[in-house]
Amino acid sequence: MSGKKDKPIDLSKVTPDEKMKYEIAEELGLLDQVLQNGWKSLSSKETGRIGGLITKKRREASNNHRNVN
């Protein structure tokens, strides 16, 4: 039975949103766990932290974009 986690993830072929998620996971030291066991292996605290940092980065990018114009 093959699943998503059986296939190695090619980080060069992910969407920008997915790439940001992987980058944040790496910053938090969780990337190896995600690559080995999938996103489901993370605790709700860990996924919440990733989600919060994604929101923060998007907000900062939006504010920077507004300040440029």
PDB file of N, H, CA, C and O in Angstrom:
ATOM      1  N   MET A   1       0.850  -1.172   0.000  1.00  0.00           N
ATOM      2  CA  MET A   1       0.000   0.000   0.000  1.00  0.00           C
ATOM      3  C   MET A   1       0.895   1.233   0.000  1.00  0.00           C
ATOM      4  O   MET A   1       1.705   1.418   0.908  1.00  0.00           O
ATOM      5  N   SER A   2       0.749   2.059  -0.999  1.00  0.00           N
ATOM      6  H   SER A   2       0.091   1.909  -1.737  1.00  0.00           H
ATOM      7  CA  SER A   2       1.599   3.237  -1.054  1.00  0.00           C
ATOM      8  C   SER A   2       0.826   4.452  -0.585  1.00  0.00           C
ATOM      9  O   SER A   2      -0.366   4.596  -0.858  1.00  0.00           O
ATOM     10  N   GLY A   3       1.525   5.325   0.128  1.00  0.00           N
ATOM     11  H   GLY A   3       2.494   5.209   0.350  1.00  0.00           H
ATOM     12  CA  GLY A   3       0.929   6.557   0.614  1.00  0.00           C
ATOM     13  C   GLY A   3       1.825   7.718   0.276  1.00  0.00           C
ATOM     14  O   GLY A   3       2.908   7.535  -0.279  1.00  0.00           O
ATOM     15  N   LYS A   4       1.384   8.905   0.605  1.00  0.00           N
ATOM     16  H   LYS A   4       0.504   9.054   1.056  1.00  0.00           H
ATOM     17  CA  LYS A   4       2.172  10.092   0.304  1.00  0.00           C
ATOM     18  C   LYS A   4       3.541  10.054   0.968  1.00  0.00           C
ATOM     19  O   LYS A   4       4.539  10.461   0.373  1.00  0.00           O
ATOM     20  N   LYS A   5       3.582   9.559   2.215  1.00  0.00           N
ATOM     21  H   LYS A   5       2.772   9.228   2.698  1.00  0.00           H
ATOM     22  CA  LYS A   5       4.861   9.608   2.924  1.00  0.00           C
ATOM     23  C   LYS A   5       5.864   8.593   2.393  1.00  0.00           C
ATOM     24  O   LYS A   5       7.043   8.653   2.744  1.00  0.00           O
ATOM     25  N   ASP A   6       5.413   7.654   1.546  1.00  0.00           N
ATOM     26  H   ASP A   6       4.455   7.606   1.262  1.00  0.00           H
ATOM     27  CA  ASP A   6       6.333   6.695   0.947  1.00  0.00           C
ATOM     28  C   ASP A   6       7.196   7.337  -0.137  1.00  0.00           C
ATOM     29  O   ASP A   6       8.290   6.856  -0.433  1.00  0.00           O
ATOM     30  N   LYS A   7       6.705   8.414  -0.720  1.00  0.00           N
ATOM     31  H   LYS A   7       5.816   8.805  -0.480  1.00  0.00           H
ATOM     32  CA  LYS A   7       7.431   9.093  -1.786  1.00  0.00           C
ATOM     33  C   LYS A   7       8.303  10.186  -1.189  1.00  0.00           C
ATOM     34  O   LYS A   7       7.840  10.945  -0.339  1.00  0.00           O
ATOM     35  N   PRO A   8       9.560  10.279  -1.620  1.00  0.00           N
ATOM     36  CA  PRO A   8      10.388  11.377  -1.125  1.00  0.00           C
ATOM     37  C   PRO A   8       9.841  12.709  -1.632  1.00  0.00           C
ATOM     38  O   PRO A   8       9.345  12.801  -2.755  1.00  0.00           O
ATOM     39  N   ILE A   9       9.936  13.718  -0.809  1.00  0.00           N
ATOM     40  H   ILE A   9      10.339  13.643   0.103  1.00  0.00           H
ATOM     41  CA  ILE A   9       9.402  15.031  -1.165  1.00  0.00           C
ATOM     42  C   ILE A   9      10.479  15.819  -1.897  1.00  0.00           C
ATOM     43  O   ILE A   9      11.605  15.955  -1.418  1.00  0.00           O
ATOM     44  N   ASP A  10      10.116  16.334  -3.062  1.00  0.00           N
ATOM     45  H   ASP A  10       9.202  16.224  -3.451  1.00  0.00           H
ATOM     46  CA  ASP A  10      11.019  17.176  -3.838  1.00  0.00           C
ATOM     47  C   ASP A  10      10.683  18.623  -3.503  1.00  0.00           C
ATOM     48  O   ASP A  10       9.702  19.169  -4.009  1.00  0.00           O
ATOM     49  N   LEU A  11      11.494  19.242  -2.652  1.00  0.00           N
ATOM     50  H   LEU A  11      12.290  18.798  -2.241  1.00  0.00           H
ATOM     51  CA  LEU A  11      11.201  20.594  -2.188  1.00  0.00           C
ATOM     52  C   LEU A  11      11.285  21.646  -3.290  1.00  0.00           C
ATOM     53  O   LEU A  11      10.837  22.777  -3.104  1.00  0.00           O
ATOM     54  N   SER A  12      11.855  21.281  -4.433  1.00  0.00           N
ATOM     55  H   SER A  12      12.219  20.362  -4.585  1.00  0.00           H
ATOM     56  CA  SER A  12      11.915  22.237  -5.530  1.00  0.00           C
ATOM     57  C   SER A  12      10.610  22.259  -6.325  1.00  0.00           C
ATOM     58  O   SER A  12      10.416  23.132  -7.171  1.00  0.00           O
ATOM     59  N   LYS A  13       9.711  21.301  -6.057  1.00  0.00           N
ATOM     60  H   LYS A  13       9.869  20.592  -5.370  1.00  0.00           H
ATOM     61  CA  LYS A  13       8.461  21.212  -6.817  1.00  0.00           C
ATOM     62  C   LYS A  13       7.224  21.500  -5.971  1.00  0.00           C
ATOM     63  O   LYS A  13       6.115  21.125  -6.352  1.00  0.00           O
ATOM     64  N   VAL A  14       7.403  22.161  -4.829  1.00  0.00           N
ATOM     65  H   VAL A  14       8.304  22.466  -4.519  1.00  0.00           H
ATOM     66  CA  VAL A  14       6.255  22.481  -3.988  1.00  0.00           C
ATOM     67  C   VAL A  14       5.811  23.914  -4.235  1.00  0.00           C
ATOM     68  O   VAL A  14       6.579  24.737  -4.732  1.00  0.00           O
ATOM     69  N   THR A  15       4.564  24.202  -3.881  1.00  0.00           N
ATOM     70  H   THR A  15       3.940  23.533  -3.477  1.00  0.00           H
ATOM     71  CA  THR A  15       4.037  25.561  -4.054  1.00  0.00           C
ATOM     72  C   THR A  15       4.737  26.501  -3.075  1.00  0.00           C
ATOM     73  O   THR A  15       5.326  26.046  -2.094  1.00  0.00           O
ATOM     74  N   PRO A  16       4.677  27.801  -3.332  1.00  0.00           N
ATOM     75  CA  PRO A  16       5.303  28.758  -2.406  1.00  0.00           C
ATOM     76  C   PRO A  16       4.773  28.634  -0.973  1.00  0.00           C
ATOM     77  O   PRO A  16       5.536  28.769  -0.017  1.00  0.00           O
ATOM     78  N   ASP A  17       3.469  28.378  -0.822  1.00  0.00           N
ATOM     79  H   ASP A  17       2.849  28.268  -1.599  1.00  0.00           H
ATOM     80  CA  ASP A  17       2.905  28.206   0.519  1.00  0.00           C
ATOM     81  C   ASP A  17       3.471  26.968   1.200  1.00  0.00           C
ATOM     82  O   ASP A  17       3.815  27.010   2.381  1.00  0.00           O
ATOM     83  N   GLU A  18       3.570  25.867   0.462  1.00  0.00           N
ATOM     84  H   GLU A  18       3.291  25.833  -0.498  1.00  0.00           H
ATOM     85  CA  GLU A  18       4.137  24.642   1.023  1.00  0.00           C
ATOM     86  C   GLU A  18       5.611  24.839   1.360  1.00  0.00           C
ATOM     87  O   GLU A  18       6.097  24.344   2.377  1.00  0.00           O
ATOM     88  N   LYS A  19       6.318  25.567   0.496  1.00  0.00           N
ATOM     89  H   LYS A  19       5.923  25.969  -0.330  1.00  0.00           H
ATOM     90  CA  LYS A  19       7.736  25.816   0.727  1.00  0.00           C
ATOM     91  C   LYS A  19       7.929  26.590   2.032  1.00  0.00           C
ATOM     92  O   LYS A  19       8.843  26.299   2.804  1.00  0.00           O
ATOM     93  N   MET A  20       7.066  27.576   2.272  1.00  0.00           N
ATOM     94  H   MET A  20       6.324  27.813   1.645  1.00  0.00           H
ATOM     95  CA  MET A  20       7.154  28.347   3.504  1.00  0.00           C
ATOM     96  C   MET A  20       6.919  27.439   4.713  1.00  0.00           C
ATOM     97  O   MET A  20       7.592  27.573   5.736  1.00  0.00           O
ATOM     98  N   LYS A  21       5.970  26.525   4.592  1.00  0.00           N
ATOM     99  H   LYS A  21       5.424  26.416   3.761  1.00  0.00           H
ATOM    100  CA  LYS A  21       5.668  25.600   5.682  1.00  0.00           C
ATOM    101  C   LYS A  21       6.877  24.716   5.993  1.00  0.00           C
ATOM    102  O   LYS A  21       7.209  24.492   7.157  1.00  0.00           O
ATOM    103  N   TYR A  22       7.524  24.222   4.950  1.00  0.00           N
ATOM    104  H   TYR A  22       7.255  24.404   4.005  1.00  0.00           H
ATOM    105  CA  TYR A  22       8.722  23.392   5.153  1.00  0.00           C
ATOM    106  C   TYR A  22       9.865  24.209   5.744  1.00  0.00           C
ATOM    107  O   TYR A  22      10.605  23.714   6.593  1.00  0.00           O
ATOM    108  N   GLU A  23      10.015  25.458   5.301  1.00  0.00           N
ATOM    109  H   GLU A  23       9.414  25.861   4.611  1.00  0.00           H
ATOM    110  CA  GLU A  23      11.082  26.313   5.833  1.00  0.00           C
ATOM    111  C   GLU A  23      10.881  26.571   7.321  1.00  0.00           C
ATOM    112  O   GLU A  23      11.837  26.548   8.097  1.00  0.00           O
ATOM    113  N   ILE A  24       9.633  26.817   7.714  1.00  0.00           N
ATOM    114  H   ILE A  24       8.857  26.836   7.084  1.00  0.00           H
ATOM    115  CA  ILE A  24       9.349  27.056   9.127  1.00  0.00           C
ATOM    116  C   ILE A  24       9.581  25.787   9.935  1.00  0.00           C
ATOM    117  O   ILE A  24      10.121  25.844  11.039  1.00  0.00           O
ATOM    118  N   ALA A  25       9.181  24.653   9.397  1.00  0.00           N
ATOM    119  H   ALA A  25       8.742  24.607   8.500  1.00  0.00           H
ATOM    120  CA  ALA A  25       9.430  23.379  10.078  1.00  0.00           C
ATOM    121  C   ALA A  25      10.932  23.188  10.287  1.00  0.00           C
ATOM    122  O   ALA A  25      11.365  22.705  11.333  1.00  0.00           O
ATOM    123  N   GLU A  26      11.710  23.566   9.294  1.00  0.00           N
ATOM    124  H   GLU A  26      11.359  23.959   8.444  1.00  0.00           H
ATOM    125  CA  GLU A  26      13.171  23.458   9.421  1.00  0.00           C
ATOM    126  C   GLU A  26      13.685  24.401  10.501  1.00  0.00           C
ATOM    127  O   GLU A  26      14.530  24.009  11.306  1.00  0.00           O
ATOM    128  N   GLU A  27      13.188  25.647  10.533  1.00  0.00           N
ATOM    129  H   GLU A  27      12.502  25.966   9.879  1.00  0.00           H
ATOM    130  CA  GLU A  27      13.610  26.609  11.542  1.00  0.00           C
ATOM    131  C   GLU A  27      13.323  26.101  12.959  1.00  0.00           C
ATOM    132  O   GLU A  27      14.076  26.377  13.894  1.00  0.00           O
ATOM    133  N   LEU A  28      12.226  25.357  13.101  1.00  0.00           N
ATOM    134  H   LEU A  28      11.615  25.132  12.341  1.00  0.00           H
ATOM    135  CA  LEU A  28      11.831  24.839  14.407  1.00  0.00           C
ATOM    136  C   LEU A  28      12.476  23.491  14.728  1.00  0.00           C
ATOM    137  O   LEU A  28      12.245  22.928  15.798  1.00  0.00           O
ATOM    138  N   GLY A  29      13.279  22.977  13.804  1.00  0.00           N
ATOM    139  H   GLY A  29      13.467  23.434  12.935  1.00  0.00           H
ATOM    140  CA  GLY A  29      13.945  21.702  14.020  1.00  0.00           C
ATOM    141  C   GLY A  29      13.032  20.502  13.825  1.00  0.00           C
ATOM    142  O   GLY A  29      13.295  19.429  14.369  1.00  0.00           O
ATOM    143  N   LEU A  30      11.964  20.668  13.056  1.00  0.00           N
ATOM    144  H   LEU A  30      11.750  21.539  12.613  1.00  0.00           H
ATOM    145  CA  LEU A  30      10.976  19.605  12.860  1.00  0.00           C
ATOM    146  C   LEU A  30      11.007  18.998  11.464  1.00  0.00           C
ATOM    147  O   LEU A  30      10.258  18.060  11.189  1.00  0.00           O
ATOM    148  N   LEU A  31      11.847  19.507  10.584  1.00  0.00           N
ATOM    149  H   LEU A  31      12.455  20.269  10.808  1.00  0.00           H
ATOM    150  CA  LEU A  31      11.833  19.068   9.191  1.00  0.00           C
ATOM    151  C   LEU A  31      12.156  17.587   9.047  1.00  0.00           C
ATOM    152  O   LEU A  31      11.489  16.885   8.286  1.00  0.00           O
ATOM    153  N   ASP A  32      13.158  17.102   9.757  1.00  0.00           N
ATOM    154  H   ASP A  32      13.700  17.672  10.374  1.00  0.00           H
ATOM    155  CA  ASP A  32      13.513  15.672   9.656  1.00  0.00           C
ATOM    156  C   ASP A  32      12.338  14.786  10.050  1.00  0.00           C
ATOM    157  O   ASP A  32      12.058  13.783   9.394  1.00  0.00           O
ATOM    158  N   GLN A  33      11.659  15.163  11.119  1.00  0.00           N
ATOM    159  H   GLN A  33      11.887  15.978  11.652  1.00  0.00           H
ATOM    160  CA  GLN A  33      10.498  14.391  11.576  1.00  0.00           C
ATOM    161  C   GLN A  33       9.396  14.398  10.516  1.00  0.00           C
ATOM    162  O   GLN A  33       8.774  13.368  10.258  1.00  0.00           O
ATOM    163  N   VAL A  34       9.155  15.558   9.904  1.00  0.00           N
ATOM    164  H   VAL A  34       9.660  16.396  10.113  1.00  0.00           H
ATOM    165  CA  VAL A  34       8.122  15.661   8.879  1.00  0.00           C
ATOM    166  C   VAL A  34       8.488  14.826   7.657  1.00  0.00           C
ATOM    167  O   VAL A  34       7.640  14.124   7.106  1.00  0.00           O
ATOM    168  N   LEU A  35       9.733  14.899   7.236  1.00  0.00           N
ATOM    169  H   LEU A  35      10.422  15.469   7.684  1.00  0.00           H
ATOM    170  CA  LEU A  35      10.158  14.151   6.056  1.00  0.00           C
ATOM    171  C   LEU A  35      10.121  12.643   6.299  1.00  0.00           C
ATOM    172  O   LEU A  35       9.834  11.877   5.379  1.00  0.00           O
ATOM    173  N   GLN A  36      10.406  12.212   7.516  1.00  0.00           N
ATOM    174  H   GLN A  36      10.640  12.834   8.263  1.00  0.00           H
ATOM    175  CA  GLN A  36      10.414  10.785   7.827  1.00  0.00           C
ATOM    176  C   GLN A  36       9.023  10.235   8.090  1.00  0.00           C
ATOM    177  O   GLN A  36       8.688   9.138   7.644  1.00  0.00           O
ATOM    178  N   ASN A  37       8.203  11.007   8.822  1.00  0.00           N
ATOM    179  H   ASN A  37       8.475  11.898   9.184  1.00  0.00           H
ATOM    180  CA  ASN A  37       6.928  10.464   9.306  1.00  0.00           C
ATOM    181  C   ASN A  37       5.689  11.213   8.834  1.00  0.00           C
ATOM    182  O   ASN A  37       4.569  10.799   9.130  1.00  0.00           O
ATOM    183  N   GLY A  38       5.873  12.298   8.114  1.00  0.00           N
ATOM    184  H   GLY A  38       6.784  12.634   7.874  1.00  0.00           H
ATOM    185  CA  GLY A  38       4.739  13.066   7.619  1.00  0.00           C
ATOM    186  C   GLY A  38       4.263  14.110   8.616  1.00  0.00           C
ATOM    187  O   GLY A  38       4.673  14.119   9.777  1.00  0.00           O
ATOM    188  N   TRP A  39       3.384  14.995   8.136  1.00  0.00           N
ATOM    189  H   TRP A  39       3.051  14.987   7.193  1.00  0.00           H
ATOM    190  CA  TRP A  39       2.874  16.085   8.960  1.00  0.00           C
ATOM    191  C   TRP A  39       2.035  15.568  10.126  1.00  0.00           C
ATOM    192  O   TRP A  39       1.955  16.221  11.166  1.00  0.00           O
ATOM    193  N   LYS A  40       1.417  14.415   9.964  1.00  0.00           N
ATOM    194  H   LYS A  40       1.482  13.885   9.118  1.00  0.00           H
ATOM    195  CA  LYS A  40       0.558  13.862  11.017  1.00  0.00           C
ATOM    196  C   LYS A  40       1.343  13.469  12.264  1.00  0.00           C
ATOM    197  O   LYS A  40       0.763  13.263  13.330  1.00  0.00           O
ATOM    198  N   SER A  41       2.667  13.367  12.126  1.00  0.00           N
ATOM    199  H   SER A  41       3.138  13.535  11.260  1.00  0.00           H
ATOM    200  CA  SER A  41       3.479  12.970  13.277  1.00  0.00           C
ATOM    201  C   SER A  41       3.712  14.130  14.249  1.00  0.00           C
ATOM    202  O   SER A  41       4.208  13.916  15.355  1.00  0.00           O
ATOM    203  N   LEU A  42       3.362  15.349  13.850  1.00  0.00           N
ATOM    204  H   LEU A  42       2.960  15.523  12.951  1.00  0.00           H
ATOM    205  CA  LEU A  42       3.561  16.508  14.713  1.00  0.00           C
ATOM    206  C   LEU A  42       2.425  16.634  15.717  1.00  0.00           C
ATOM    207  O   LEU A  42       1.295  16.220  15.457  1.00  0.00           O
ATOM    208  N   SER A  43       2.739  17.203  16.847  1.00  0.00           N
ATOM    209  H   SER A  43       3.656  17.540  17.059  1.00  0.00           H
ATOM    210  CA  SER A  43       1.707  17.447  17.856  1.00  0.00           C
ATOM    211  C   SER A  43       0.887  18.671  17.442  1.00  0.00           C
ATOM    212  O   SER A  43       1.287  19.432  16.560  1.00  0.00           O
ATOM    213  N   SER A  44      -0.256  18.846  18.090  1.00  0.00           N
ATOM    214  H   SER A  44      -0.581  18.228  18.806  1.00  0.00           H
ATOM    215  CA  SER A  44      -1.082  20.010  17.783  1.00  0.00           C
ATOM    216  C   SER A  44      -0.357  21.302  18.160  1.00  0.00           C
ATOM    217  O   SER A  44      -0.544  22.334  17.515  1.00  0.00           O
ATOM    218  N   LYS A  45       0.459  21.243  19.194  1.00  0.00           N
ATOM    219  H   LYS A  45       0.610  20.405  19.718  1.00  0.00           H
ATOM    220  CA  LYS A  45       1.246  22.413  19.594  1.00  0.00           C
ATOM    221  C   LYS A  45       2.240  22.787  18.494  1.00  0.00           C
ATOM    222  O   LYS A  45       2.403  23.963  18.166  1.00  0.00           O
ATOM    223  N   GLU A  46       2.901  21.778  17.933  1.00  0.00           N
ATOM    224  H   GLU A  46       2.769  20.824  18.200  1.00  0.00           H
ATOM    225  CA  GLU A  46       3.888  22.026  16.875  1.00  0.00           C
ATOM    226  C   GLU A  46       3.217  22.562  15.606  1.00  0.00           C
ATOM    227  O   GLU A  46       3.716  23.506  14.993  1.00  0.00           O
ATOM    228  N   THR A  47       2.098  21.969  15.215  1.00  0.00           N
ATOM    229  H   THR A  47       1.692  21.202  15.713  1.00  0.00           H
ATOM    230  CA  THR A  47       1.423  22.440  14.007  1.00  0.00           C
ATOM    231  C   THR A  47       0.850  23.835  14.222  1.00  0.00           C
ATOM    232  O   THR A  47       0.840  24.653  13.302  1.00  0.00           O
ATOM    233  N   GLY A  48       0.373  24.108  15.431  1.00  0.00           N
ATOM    234  H   GLY A  48       0.380  23.444  16.178  1.00  0.00           H
ATOM    235  CA  GLY A  48      -0.122  25.453  15.742  1.00  0.00           C
ATOM    236  C   GLY A  48       0.983  26.485  15.664  1.00  0.00           C
ATOM    237  O   GLY A  48       0.771  27.602  15.194  1.00  0.00           O
ATOM    238  N   ARG A  49       2.146  26.111  16.120  1.00  0.00           N
ATOM    239  H   ARG A  49       2.318  25.202  16.502  1.00  0.00           H
ATOM    240  CA  ARG A  49       3.308  27.022  16.051  1.00  0.00           C
ATOM    241  C   ARG A  49       3.664  27.324  14.604  1.00  0.00           C
ATOM    242  O   ARG A  49       3.938  28.471  14.251  1.00  0.00           O
ATOM    243  N   ILE A  50       3.659  26.293  13.769  1.00  0.00           N
ATOM    244  H   ILE A  50       3.437  25.361  14.055  1.00  0.00           H
ATOM    245  CA  ILE A  50       3.948  26.484  12.344  1.00  0.00           C
ATOM    246  C   ILE A  50       2.892  27.394  11.719  1.00  0.00           C
ATOM    247  O   ILE A  50       3.226  28.324  10.985  1.00  0.00           O
ATOM    248  N   GLY A  51       1.623  27.126  12.010  1.00  0.00           N
ATOM    249  H   GLY A  51       1.352  26.371  12.607  1.00  0.00           H
ATOM    250  CA  GLY A  51       0.546  27.945  11.471  1.00  0.00           C
ATOM    251  C   GLY A  51       0.651  29.394  11.910  1.00  0.00           C
ATOM    252  O   GLY A  51       0.427  30.309  11.117  1.00  0.00           O
ATOM    253  N   GLY A  52       0.989  29.599  13.165  1.00  0.00           N
ATOM    254  H   GLY A  52       1.171  28.855  13.809  1.00  0.00           H
ATOM    255  CA  GLY A  52       1.148  30.961  13.669  1.00  0.00           C
ATOM    256  C   GLY A  52       2.279  31.699  12.989  1.00  0.00           C
ATOM    257  O   GLY A  52       2.154  32.885  12.681  1.00  0.00           O
ATOM    258  N   LEU A  53       3.385  31.010  12.750  1.00  0.00           N
ATOM    259  H   LEU A  53       3.486  30.047  13.000  1.00  0.00           H
ATOM    260  CA  LEU A  53       4.531  31.646  12.079  1.00  0.00           C
ATOM    261  C   LEU A  53       4.235  31.919  10.609  1.00  0.00           C
ATOM    262  O   LEU A  53       4.705  32.915  10.059  1.00  0.00           O
ATOM    263  N   ILE A  54       3.461  31.045   9.968  1.00  0.00           N
ATOM    264  H   ILE A  54       3.079  30.236  10.415  1.00  0.00           H
ATOM    265  CA  ILE A  54       3.049  31.298   8.578  1.00  0.00           C
ATOM    266  C   ILE A  54       2.214  32.569   8.525  1.00  0.00           C
ATOM    267  O   ILE A  54       2.430  33.423   7.665  1.00  0.00           O
ATOM    268  N   THR A  55       1.266  32.695   9.439  1.00  0.00           N
ATOM    269  H   THR A  55       1.090  32.001  10.138  1.00  0.00           H
ATOM    270  CA  THR A  55       0.412  33.880   9.498  1.00  0.00           C
ATOM    271  C   THR A  55       1.252  35.130   9.730  1.00  0.00           C
ATOM    272  O   THR A  55       1.037  36.156   9.084  1.00  0.00           O
ATOM    273  N   LYS A  56       2.194  35.045  10.638  1.00  0.00           N
ATOM    274  H   LYS A  56       2.368  34.211  11.162  1.00  0.00           H
ATOM    275  CA  LYS A  56       3.060  36.187  10.942  1.00  0.00           C
ATOM    276  C   LYS A  56       3.865  36.606   9.709  1.00  0.00           C
ATOM    277  O   LYS A  56       3.962  37.794   9.402  1.00  0.00           O
ATOM    278  N   LYS A  57       4.443  35.624   9.002  1.00  0.00           N
ATOM    279  H   LYS A  57       4.364  34.659   9.251  1.00  0.00           H
ATOM    280  CA  LYS A  57       5.244  35.941   7.816  1.00  0.00           C
ATOM    281  C   LYS A  57       4.382  36.549   6.708  1.00  0.00           C
ATOM    282  O   LYS A  57       4.808  37.481   6.026  1.00  0.00           O
ATOM    283  N   ARG A  58       3.167  36.017   6.530  1.00  0.00           N
ATOM    284  H   ARG A  58       2.821  35.259   7.083  1.00  0.00           H
ATOM    285  CA  ARG A  58       2.267  36.574   5.515  1.00  0.00           C
ATOM    286  C   ARG A  58       1.891  38.007   5.857  1.00  0.00           C
ATOM    287  O   ARG A  58       1.853  38.872   4.981  1.00  0.00           O
ATOM    288  N   ARG A  59       1.612  38.256   7.131  1.00  0.00           N
ATOM    289  H   ARG A  59       1.643  37.553   7.842  1.00  0.00           H
ATOM    290  CA  ARG A  59       1.251  39.603   7.567  1.00  0.00           C
ATOM    291  C   ARG A  59       2.415  40.561   7.335  1.00  0.00           C
ATOM    292  O   ARG A  59       2.218  41.675   6.849  1.00  0.00           O
ATOM    293  N   GLU A  60       3.627  40.129   7.681  1.00  0.00           N
ATOM    294  H   GLU A  60       3.787  39.224   8.075  1.00  0.00           H
ATOM    295  CA  GLU A  60       4.804  40.971   7.468  1.00  0.00           C
ATOM    296  C   GLU A  60       5.014  41.255   5.989  1.00  0.00           C
ATOM    297  O   GLU A  60       5.328  42.384   5.610  1.00  0.00           O
ATOM    298  N   ALA A  61       4.841  40.234   5.148  1.00  0.00           N
ATOM    299  H   ALA A  61       4.586  39.317   5.456  1.00  0.00           H
ATOM    300  CA  ALA A  61       5.011  40.418   3.705  1.00  0.00           C
ATOM    301  C   ALA A  61       3.965  41.389   3.170  1.00  0.00           C
ATOM    302  O   ALA A  61       4.267  42.220   2.314  1.00  0.00           O
ATOM    303  N   SER A  62       2.751  41.286   3.667  1.00  0.00           N
ATOM    304  H   SER A  62       2.505  40.611   4.363  1.00  0.00           H
ATOM    305  CA  SER A  62       1.678  42.177   3.240  1.00  0.00           C
ATOM    306  C   SER A  62       1.979  43.609   3.653  1.00  0.00           C
ATOM    307  O   SER A  62       1.784  44.540   2.871  1.00  0.00           O
ATOM    308  N   ASN A  63       2.456  43.788   4.890  1.00  0.00           N
ATOM    309  H   ASN A  63       2.614  43.032   5.526  1.00  0.00           H
ATOM    310  CA  ASN A  63       2.798  45.127   5.368  1.00  0.00           C
ATOM    311  C   ASN A  63       3.970  45.715   4.607  1.00  0.00           C
ATOM    312  O   ASN A  63       3.974  46.908   4.305  1.00  0.00           O
ATOM    313  N   ASN A  64       4.963  44.898   4.291  1.00  0.00           N
ATOM    314  H   ASN A  64       4.960  43.929   4.536  1.00  0.00           H
ATOM    315  CA  ASN A  64       6.108  45.374   3.511  1.00  0.00           C
ATOM    316  C   ASN A  64       5.683  45.781   2.115  1.00  0.00           C
ATOM    317  O   ASN A  64       6.176  46.771   1.573  1.00  0.00           O
ATOM    318  N   HIS A  65       4.771  45.022   1.533  1.00  0.00           N
ATOM    319  H   HIS A  65       4.371  44.218   1.973  1.00  0.00           H
ATOM    320  CA  HIS A  65       4.272  45.335   0.193  1.00  0.00           C
ATOM    321  C   HIS A  65       3.530  46.671   0.201  1.00  0.00           C
ATOM    322  O   HIS A  65       3.687  47.475  -0.718  1.00  0.00           O
ATOM    323  N   ARG A  66       2.729  46.906   1.229  1.00  0.00           N
ATOM    324  H   ARG A  66       2.601  46.253   1.975  1.00  0.00           H
ATOM    325  CA  ARG A  66       1.989  48.160   1.326  1.00  0.00           C
ATOM    326  C   ARG A  66       2.927  49.344   1.522  1.00  0.00           C
ATOM    327  O   ARG A  66       2.691  50.420   0.972  1.00  0.00           O
ATOM    328  N   ASN A  67       3.988  49.155   2.301  1.00  0.00           N
ATOM    329  H   ASN A  67       4.179  48.281   2.748  1.00  0.00           H
ATOM    330  CA  ASN A  67       4.921  50.244   2.580  1.00  0.00           C
ATOM    331  C   ASN A  67       5.747  50.608   1.352  1.00  0.00           C
ATOM    332  O   ASN A  67       6.208  51.744   1.238  1.00  0.00           O
ATOM    333  N   VAL A  68       5.940  49.681   0.446  1.00  0.00           N
ATOM    334  H   VAL A  68       5.565  48.759   0.538  1.00  0.00           H
ATOM    335  CA  VAL A  68       6.714  49.937  -0.766  1.00  0.00           C
ATOM    336  C   VAL A  68       5.913  50.812  -1.718  1.00  0.00           C
ATOM    337  O   VAL A  68       6.464  51.698  -2.371  1.00  0.00           O
ATOM    338  N   ASN A  69       4.632  50.563  -1.794  1.00  0.00           N
ATOM    339  H   ASN A  69       4.184  49.843  -1.264  1.00  0.00           H
ATOM    340  CA  ASN A  69       3.772  51.307  -2.733  1.00  0.00           C
ATOM    341  C   ASN A  69       3.413  52.651  -2.227  1.00  0.00           C
ATOM    342  O   ASN A  69       2.698  53.394  -2.900  1.00  0.00           O
TER     343      ASN A  69
END
